[in-house]
């Protein structure tokens, strides 16, 4: 996947570049399977802030450097050091008050779509990052797991909540209380992953998803994500009656008229995003 990189800030743990309407975010610690330490979380917060506020960006692709892992989650060596020196504190659900808050797993108002490109291991917090994305495209060699129970921990970055929403409940609970892994193919069969391809085809497949997203009106995409996410736990009657700010924007936008006009004129629409 080639593109001209426009670096947003000098980063150590995260690569961040832009190509047209697309932001590319890469967890960049391949030597430790892209384990996430506190510095990485700080850098990621700056990246997601920029992505959210840059109106020129319509979609993001999140991946891990190298071909061995998307991310194996929390840097347990760093955690062990912090436990040893008494700075670890206690951990439970969410990251409020910690470096990088709000992390992607808690950016509930982010309506721009994020595509996860997963190869190799997506474990613990890495799997939780993928679960927080809107589309997951996986290599055949991808493996997903939430092994926190084996370590006396809990999948507190949304794994407990998202996995039980995105899989059948007993299937999800079984994986949570055993730490058992899911192959890419099994994740696809269960509807957790959107597409599984050979490693050599992963970049092209992700590009295809991104291209298809960009063909759609950006305000429609954001209104759809916002309304679907908010309404998923509502009774149907309440979902119809709820207020969705991005749907207000779409409904009154230039793009809402551009789409039908372009169709009748037999041309590609020229989306303005406003």
N, C-alpha and C positions, 0 to 999 in steps of 0.2 A: 504494500500500500504506500505509494509515493505521494508526497505532498511537500510544499514549501513550508518550512517551519517558521512560525513567528513566536518567539519565546516571550512569555508574559512576565516572568520574573526569573531570577537566578535560583534554580532549585537544585537540591541535592538528592532528594528521595523521589521526586515526581517529575516526569517529563510532561510538558504542556505545550501544545502547538495548535495553530488554527489553519484551516484550509477552506477558504470560502465560508460557507455556513456551518462548518463542522469543527467542533473542538475535539482534540485527541488528548486523552489523559492516560498516562502510562505509569503504573506503579513500578519504580525503578530501583529495586534491590534484588536483582536476580541471583546474587551470590547467597542470599538467605531465603530464596523462594518467595521474594517480595513480601516478607513479613513486615507488618506495620508497627513502627515505633512511634513515639510521641512526636518526633520531628516530622515524620511523614504525615501524621494527622494535621499538624499545623500547616504544612504546605498544601495539603488537599483542601483545607478550608479556604485558603486564598484562591485556589483554582476554581472551586465551585462558586465562590462569590463572583469571580470574574465571568464565568460562564453564565451565571444567572442574570447578570446585569448588562452583558454585552448584547445589544439588540441585533447585532449582525449574526449572532450564532443561534442556530435553530435546533441543533442536535449534538450530542456528545457521544463519543466512543470511549469506553473504559476498558483497559487491558492491563496485563502484566508483562514486564520485560522478560525476554528469554522464552524458551519453549517448554520449561519444566513446570511453571506454575502461574496461575492468575494471581493468587495470593494464598499463603497458608495462615493468614490471620494475624493475631496479636504476636508481637515479638516476645516470646516467652522468656528468652534470656534477659531482655531488658526488664521484664516484669519480675523475674527472680532477683535481679540486682536491687530493684526498688523495694521488694519485700525485705531483702537483707538489710538495707539501710533505713528501713522504716518510712519510706516516702510513698509506698504503693497505696496506702489507704484501703478502703473497701470498694468493691465493684459490684454493681447490680445493673439494672436496666438503664440504658441511655448513657450519654456522655456529657450531660450538662455539667459545667464547671471544670471540664477537662480540656486539654489542648485539642483544637480542631472542631469544637462544638459551634454550630450544629454540624455533625458529620453527615455524609450523604444519607446514611440510614435514618436520619431524623430531619431531613429537609422535606417536610411534608407538604410544603407549599411550592416546591420546585415543579413547574408544569412543563418545562422543556423535556423532551424525551432523552433517555440515556440508554445506549445499547452496550451490553456487556459482551466482550469478546474473550471467551474463556478457553484456554488450553492448559493441560496439566492439572495441578491441584488447585481446587477452590475450597479451602478448609476454614472452619471457624469464621473469623471475621471476614475472610475473603469470600466465603460463601454468602455471608450476610450482605456484603457489598453487592454481589450479583443479584441477590433476592430483591434488593432495593432498586435495581434497574428495571426498565420497562420491557426490554427485549433481551433475551439471552441467546447468543449464538455460540455453540460449543464445538470444539474439536472432538473427534472420536476418542482422543486420549484424555479427555477431561474427567476428573473425579471430584464429586461433591461430598462434603461431610460436615457435620457439626459435632466434633468430638469433645465438647466442653465437659460433659458429664464425667468423662474418663479422667479429667484433670481437677475435679472438684469445683468446676466453674459452671457458668450458665451462659447460653447464647443470648447475651443481654443487649446486643446491637440489633435486635429485631428478629433474630433467628427463631426464637420461640413463638413469636407472634406471626411472622410472615410465612414460615414454613407450614404452620397449621392452617393458614388461609389459602396457600397456593397448592397444597396437596390434599388428598383425602385425609381427614383428621387422624385416623388410626395409623395410616402410613407415615404421616409426619411425626406423630408421637413416638412411633417405634424407632425411627431414626434418631430422634432427640434423646431418648432415654437409653440408647445403646451406643450412640456414636457411629453406627454403621454407615458405610459410604454408599453413594449412588453413582453408578456409571453414567456417562453422558447419554447412552442409548436408553437406559432405564428412566432417566430424568425426562427425556423427550417423550417416552411412552406415557409418563404420568402427567404430561402437560406443563412441566416446570421449565423446560427449555423449548425455545421456538424452532430451532433447527440444529441438526448435528451433521457435520461434514468432515471429510478427511482433512488432516492438518494442512496439506498443501492448498486446500480450497478455502481455508478459513477467512483469509483477507478478502477474497472476492465475494464470499457470501455476505460478510459484514458490509462491504461496499454496496451490495445489492439492497440490503435493508435500508441503509442510509439514503441511497438514491430514491427508493420508494417513499420514504418519509418526506424527503425534500420535495417530491412532486406534489405533496399535499399542502393545503393552505396552513401556514404555521399557526394561525390563531385557531383553526379547527383542531389541529393536533393538540394544542394546549388545552382547549376547552374540553376535548374528549378525555384527555388524561385526568384533568381536574375533576370532571363530573363522574367518571367511572371510578376513580379512587375514593372520592367522598361518598358515593352512593352505594358502594359494594356491601356495606353493612347495614344499610337503611332498608326499611320496608319499602316496597315498590311505590306505594302512594306517596310516602314522604320524599322519595327520590325525585319524583316529578315536581314536587312543590318546593324543593330546596333552591337556594340561591347559589349560583356559580358565577363568580366575578369574571372569569375568562370567557364564559359563554356570553355574558353581556357585551364584552369587547368584540367577540366574533360577530355577534348578531348585528351590531351597528357598524361593522367595519367595511372598508372599501372592498376587501376580499370577498365578502359575502355576496356582493353583486358581480364582482369580477369573474367568479367561477361560472355562473350560469351564462354570462355574456360571452365568455371565451368558448364555452361549449357550443353555443348557437352560431358563433363565428368560425367554428372549426379550427381553432388555434390553441396553442398552449397558454394557460393562464399566466399572468404576470403578477405574482403575489407580492404585496407590499408589507404584509405583517402589521397592518394598522387599519 
